[in-house]
Amino acid sequence: MKKFVNEVDSMLRESLSGLIEAHPQLLRVEFEPTFVARRERAPNKVALISGGGSGHEPLHAGFVGRGMLDAACPGQVFTSPTPDQMLAAAAAADTGRGVLFIVKNYAGDGMNFQMAAEMLETENATVLVNDDVAVENSTHTTGRRGVAGTLVVEKMVGALAEQGAALAECKALGDRVNAATASMGVAFTSCTVPAAGRPTFDIGPDEIEIGVGIHGEPGRRRAVHMPADEIVRTLLDAILGDLKPQRGRQLLLHVNGFGGTPLMELYLLHHAANRRLKAEGLAPVRSLVGNYTTSLEMAGASLTVTLLDDDLLALWDAPVHTAALRW
């Protein structure tokens, strides 16, 4: 295993320390329990809290800041954070307007965030993100997995919360964006969890995993490597089959890298997906391309499509200032 690491047990603390040192005007970190929060508590707004296992950076800590999250709780690599982290993050971010948890649909995350919600004395609600159309049930989940669509939910709900919306409004929007979003990914290689020291799964040099999960969970099928246009067709067939958009519908197209795929290839995928969507009579009017929901050094990518209307378009376009997303 070749990674930039001193000691596996200190890797998360050192990484978070580097994140804060790189963005000292934006973020702060607390340890024991661990969470990342805005440097200054945002006044008079619903507090948005998310989190999950590390290894998916910049999700979630990289999206803490103006227009997105108020705090994020990172667990160890591919391991859920604990309820005490969530309670501490909520206490640090709460302004009296309530707390909204944004949770990817994995068993550990769901259980621990639910425990925190039940223990939290302030008013709170939860948005469960389950945008992955690859499988209905898999390792770590009951129902669909939460993947790169989580970013879209966090961005749009973050914009609404920044405008002063109430907790119930933010919760309703989160559920609406989740229902309008679908994702699916493909992996060329596995990743290596530092504590394990070996690849999470074995895959042949000419094989790809279609519908892979962001922890290396198996997808729909193992296939022989194919041209990019065929991969895009396979992913979009599943995504569009789930969303069933009407012709002329405006869309957000998010091409997400898993950590080990060059931007050159991600933009190639965007070109192929954009061409396919337009051929279907759809209108991809917004795009986001890059490594935003990663799986350590896994080579591969996912496509995410969100159905837009005027309200969602305005929320996507609203200003945002985080370590990883800014406009």
Disulfide bonds with the S-S distance in Angstrom:
none
